[in-house]
Amino acid sequence: MNRIDEIISAANSGNADSQNQLGDAYYDGIGVEQDYIQALEWYLRAAKQGHGIAQYNVAYAYANGIGTQKNTSEAIKWFGKSADQGVALALYVLAKMLIDGQFIEQDITKGLDLLQKASDQGLDLAHYDLGTIFLEGRIVVPDVNKGISFLVLSAEQGNKDAQYNLGLVYFSLPEPDYASAEKYLREASFNGHFKAMFELSRLYAISTRDYRHGLLWAIVALEYCEKQDEQRITRIKNNLESKLSTAECDAVSFEARNIIATLDASLS
C-alpha cells in the first residue's frame, strides 16, 4: 500500500488528520487527480471533527470560492472556529477583518489582541502588520522601537516587505543608522524587492557617497523596474557613471549582470 492509499484508508476510517491530508492531496493534485470539490469535501469532514487547520482550509475555500461558491458568512464562521483553536493564520485573517471592519463589525481592540496572538506563534505576517501599526501610529500610540522590533522578527523570516520597510525606517531615523538600512535593503533586494533596489542605490549614492555600489544597484533596479520608473533610474545611473572611470563602470556592469542572473534564477 503506497502513501496515498494509506491516507485514503485512514480518512475513510474517520481519522481527521488523514482527512485533512487527503484534502491537501486533492487540492494540490498529489497522488490523486486535482479536484477542488473533493478537497473541500475532505476538509469539511475533518473540520466538523474539530480539526483546526482543516477549519482554516474550509474557511479559505469559502472565502475564495474554491470548490464551491464564495460564501463570506461561511468563511467567517470557519475562520472563527479555527481561530478559537489557535491556528495562527486564522487568527491573522480574523484580526485583519476586525481591525478593518471588513465583513464584520469593527473591533480594533479585539483585532489587535488576535494579531498579537498570531505574532506570538511566530507568524511573519502578524509580525509585519504589528510593526507597521506601531510605526504608523494610527490605531495605537506610535512606538518606533516596538515597530522596529516586530519588523525585525518578520524580516528574519524572510519577509521582503519587512526588510524593505526596516531599511527605510533606519534610513529616516533622526540619527540615521546607515549600516542597518543597508543590511535590510540588501536583503530585500536579493529577495526581489524592486523598490528596495532603488532605495539601496539612493542610499549608496546620496548618503554614503559610495558611487560604485550606487551604480551597481541602479543597474539592477533598472532591470526590474516598472516602465514609468525607467527614466528616473536611468538619470541616476547616468549621473553615477559620470563619477566613475570607464574601467570602473565596466566592472560594475559585469557585477550587476551576475546579480541579475542570480536573482532571475532564484525568482523563477
C-alpha positions as CSV (number, residue, x, y, z in Angstrom):
1,M,0.0,0.0,0.0
2,N,1.5,3.3,-1.1
3,R,1.3,6.6,0.9
4,I,-1.8,8.0,-0.7
5,D,-3.6,4.7,-0.3
6,E,-2.8,4.7,3.4
7,I,-4.1,8.3,3.7
8,I,-7.4,7.4,1.9
9,S,-7.9,4.3,4.1
10,A,-7.3,6.3,7.3
11,A,-9.5,9.1,6.0
12,N,-12.4,6.7,5.2
13,S,-12.0,5.3,8.8
14,G,-12.6,8.8,10.2
15,N,-9.1,10.0,11.1
16,A,-9.3,13.8,11.0
17,D,-5.6,14.3,10.3
18,S,-5.8,12.0,7.3
19,Q,-9.0,13.6,6.1
20,N,-7.2,17.0,6.1
21,Q,-4.2,15.4,4.3
22,L,-6.4,13.9,1.7
23,G,-8.0,17.3,1.2
24,D,-4.5,18.7,0.6
25,A,-3.7,15.9,-1.8
26,Y,-6.8,16.7,-3.9
27,Y,-6.1,20.5,-3.6
28,D,-2.6,20.1,-4.9
29,G,-3.1,17.1,-7.2
30,I,-0.5,15.0,-5.4
31,G,-1.1,11.3,-5.7
32,V,-4.7,11.9,-7.0
33,E,-6.1,14.0,-9.8
34,Q,-6.6,17.6,-8.7
35,D,-10.2,18.2,-7.6
36,Y,-11.1,21.2,-5.5
37,I,-14.6,19.9,-4.8
38,Q,-13.2,16.7,-3.4
39,A,-10.6,18.7,-1.4
40,L,-13.3,20.8,0.2
41,E,-15.4,17.7,1.0
42,W,-12.5,16.1,2.9
43,Y,-11.5,19.4,4.6
44,L,-15.2,19.7,5.8
45,R,-15.1,16.1,7.2
46,A,-12.0,16.9,9.2
47,A,-13.3,20.4,10.2
48,K,-16.5,19.0,11.6
49,Q,-14.4,16.8,13.9
50,G,-12.7,20.0,15.2
51,H,-9.5,19.9,13.2
52,G,-8.2,23.4,13.4
53,I,-6.1,23.5,10.2
54,A,-8.9,21.9,8.3
55,Q,-11.3,24.5,9.6
56,Y,-8.9,27.2,8.2
57,N,-8.8,25.4,4.9
58,V,-12.6,25.3,4.7
59,A,-12.8,29.0,5.5
60,Y,-10.2,29.8,2.8
61,A,-12.2,27.8,0.3
62,Y,-15.4,29.6,1.1
63,A,-13.6,33.0,1.1
64,N,-12.1,32.4,-2.3
65,G,-14.7,30.3,-4.0
66,I,-12.5,27.2,-4.3
67,G,-14.5,24.0,-4.8
68,T,-17.7,25.9,-4.0
69,Q,-19.4,29.3,-4.5
70,K,-18.0,32.2,-2.5
71,N,-19.7,32.4,0.9
72,T,-18.4,35.1,3.2
73,S,-20.6,34.2,6.1
74,E,-19.4,30.6,6.0
75,A,-15.8,31.7,5.6
76,I,-16.1,33.9,8.7
77,K,-17.7,31.1,10.7
78,W,-14.9,28.7,9.9
79,F,-12.2,31.3,10.4
80,G,-13.7,31.9,13.8
81,K,-13.7,28.2,14.7
82,S,-10.1,27.8,13.5
83,A,-9.0,30.9,15.4
84,D,-10.7,29.6,18.6
85,Q,-8.3,26.7,18.3
86,G,-5.3,29.0,18.0
87,V,-4.4,28.4,14.3
88,A,-2.1,31.4,13.5
89,L,-3.3,32.1,10.0
90,A,-7.0,32.1,11.1
91,L,-6.1,34.4,14.0
92,Y,-4.4,36.7,11.5
93,V,-7.2,36.8,9.0
94,L,-9.9,37.4,11.6
95,A,-7.7,40.1,13.2
96,K,-7.5,41.9,9.8
97,M,-11.2,41.7,9.4
98,L,-11.8,43.1,12.9
99,I,-9.3,45.9,12.5
100,D,-10.5,46.9,9.1
101,G,-14.2,46.3,9.8
102,Q,-14.4,44.2,6.7
103,F,-17.4,41.9,6.5
104,I,-17.8,42.1,10.3
105,E,-18.3,44.8,12.9
106,Q,-15.0,46.7,13.5
107,D,-13.4,45.9,16.8
108,I,-9.8,47.2,16.8
109,T,-9.0,46.1,20.4
110,K,-10.0,42.5,19.7
111,G,-8.3,42.6,16.3
112,L,-5.1,43.7,17.9
113,D,-5.3,41.0,20.5
114,L,-5.8,38.3,17.9
115,L,-2.9,39.8,15.8
116,Q,-0.7,39.6,18.9
117,K,-1.7,36.0,19.4
118,A,-0.8,35.2,15.8
119,S,2.5,37.0,16.3
120,D,3.2,35.1,19.5
121,Q,3.0,31.9,17.4
122,G,5.7,33.3,15.1
123,L,3.6,34.2,12.1
124,D,5.7,36.6,10.0
125,L,2.6,38.4,8.5
126,A,1.4,39.2,12.0
127,H,4.9,40.5,13.0
128,Y,4.9,42.7,9.9
129,D,1.4,44.1,10.4
130,L,2.1,44.9,14.1
131,G,5.4,46.5,13.1
132,T,3.7,48.8,10.6
133,I,0.8,49.6,13.0
134,F,3.2,50.8,15.7
135,L,5.3,52.8,13.2
136,E,2.2,54.5,11.6
137,G,0.5,55.1,15.0
138,R,-3.0,55.5,13.6
139,I,-4.8,53.0,15.8
140,V,-2.2,52.7,18.6
141,V,0.2,55.1,20.3
142,P,3.2,55.4,17.9
143,D,6.2,53.4,19.2
144,V,9.2,53.3,16.8
145,N,11.1,50.8,18.9
146,K,8.2,48.4,19.1
147,G,7.6,48.8,15.4
148,I,11.2,48.0,14.6
149,S,11.3,45.0,16.9
150,F,8.2,43.5,15.2
151,L,9.6,44.2,11.7
152,V,12.9,42.6,12.6
153,L,11.0,39.4,13.6
154,S,9.3,39.4,10.2
155,A,12.4,40.3,8.3
156,E,14.4,37.4,10.0
157,Q,11.8,35.1,8.5
158,G,12.5,36.4,5.0
159,N,9.6,38.8,4.6
160,K,10.9,41.2,1.9
161,D,8.4,43.9,2.7
162,A,9.5,43.9,6.3
163,Q,13.1,44.0,5.2
164,Y,12.4,46.9,2.8
165,N,10.5,48.9,5.4
166,L,13.2,48.3,8.0
167,G,15.7,49.8,5.6
168,L,13.5,52.9,5.2
169,V,13.0,53.2,8.9
170,Y,16.7,53.0,9.8
171,F,17.4,55.4,6.9
172,S,15.0,58.0,8.2
173,L,15.7,57.9,11.9
174,P,16.6,61.3,13.5
175,E,20.1,59.8,13.7
176,P,20.2,57.5,10.6
177,D,21.6,54.0,11.0
178,Y,23.0,53.6,7.5
179,A,24.6,50.2,8.3
180,S,21.3,48.7,9.3
181,A,19.5,50.4,6.5
182,E,22.0,48.9,4.0
183,K,21.7,45.5,5.6
184,Y,17.9,45.3,5.3
185,L,17.7,47.0,1.9
186,R,20.2,44.5,0.6
187,E,18.2,41.6,2.0
188,A,15.0,42.9,0.4
189,S,16.8,43.5,-2.9
190,F,18.2,40.0,-3.0
191,N,14.6,38.8,-2.3
192,G,13.5,40.6,-5.5
193,H,12.0,43.8,-4.0
194,F,12.4,46.4,-6.7
195,K,11.8,49.4,-4.5
196,A,14.5,48.2,-2.2
197,M,16.9,48.0,-5.1
198,F,16.2,51.6,-6.0
199,E,16.4,52.8,-2.4
200,L,19.7,50.9,-1.9
201,S,21.1,52.7,-4.9
202,R,20.0,56.1,-3.4
203,L,21.5,55.2,0.0
204,Y,24.9,54.5,-1.6
205,A,24.8,57.4,-4.0
206,I,23.4,60.1,-1.7
207,S,24.1,59.1,1.9
208,T,27.4,57.2,1.9
209,R,28.8,58.6,-1.4
210,D,29.6,55.0,-2.5
211,Y,29.1,55.7,-6.2
212,R,30.3,52.3,-7.3
213,H,27.6,50.4,-5.3
214,G,25.1,53.1,-6.1
215,L,25.6,52.4,-9.8
216,L,25.6,48.7,-9.2
217,W,22.1,48.8,-7.7
218,A,20.8,51.4,-10.2
219,I,21.7,48.9,-13.0
220,V,19.9,46.1,-11.1
221,A,16.9,48.2,-10.3
222,L,16.6,49.2,-14.0
223,E,16.3,45.6,-14.9
224,Y,13.2,45.1,-12.7
225,C,11.6,48.5,-12.6
226,E,8.2,49.4,-14.0
227,K,8.1,51.3,-17.3
228,Q,7.2,54.6,-15.6
229,D,10.4,54.4,-13.4
230,E,12.9,53.8,-16.2
231,Q,13.6,57.4,-17.0
232,R,14.2,58.4,-13.4
233,I,16.5,55.4,-12.7
234,T,18.4,55.9,-16.0
235,R,19.1,59.6,-15.0
236,I,20.6,58.3,-11.7
237,K,22.6,55.6,-13.5
238,N,24.0,58.1,-16.0
239,N,24.9,60.6,-13.2
240,L,26.7,57.8,-11.2
241,E,28.6,56.6,-14.3
242,S,29.9,60.2,-14.8
243,K,31.6,59.9,-11.4
244,L,33.5,56.7,-12.3
245,S,36.1,55.7,-14.8
246,T,35.2,53.6,-17.9
247,A,37.0,50.6,-16.4
248,E,35.1,51.0,-13.1
249,C,31.8,51.3,-14.9
250,D,32.6,48.1,-16.9
251,A,33.5,46.2,-13.7
252,V,30.3,47.4,-12.0
253,S,28.2,46.4,-15.1
254,F,29.7,42.9,-15.0
255,E,28.9,42.5,-11.3
256,A,25.4,43.8,-11.9
257,R,24.8,41.1,-14.6
258,N,25.9,38.4,-12.2
259,I,23.5,39.7,-9.6
260,I,20.7,39.9,-12.1
261,A,21.4,36.3,-13.2
262,T,21.3,35.1,-9.6
263,L,18.0,37.0,-9.0
264,D,16.5,35.6,-12.2
265,A,17.4,32.1,-11.1
266,S,16.1,32.5,-7.6
267,L,12.8,34.3,-8.6
268,S,11.9,31.9,-11.4
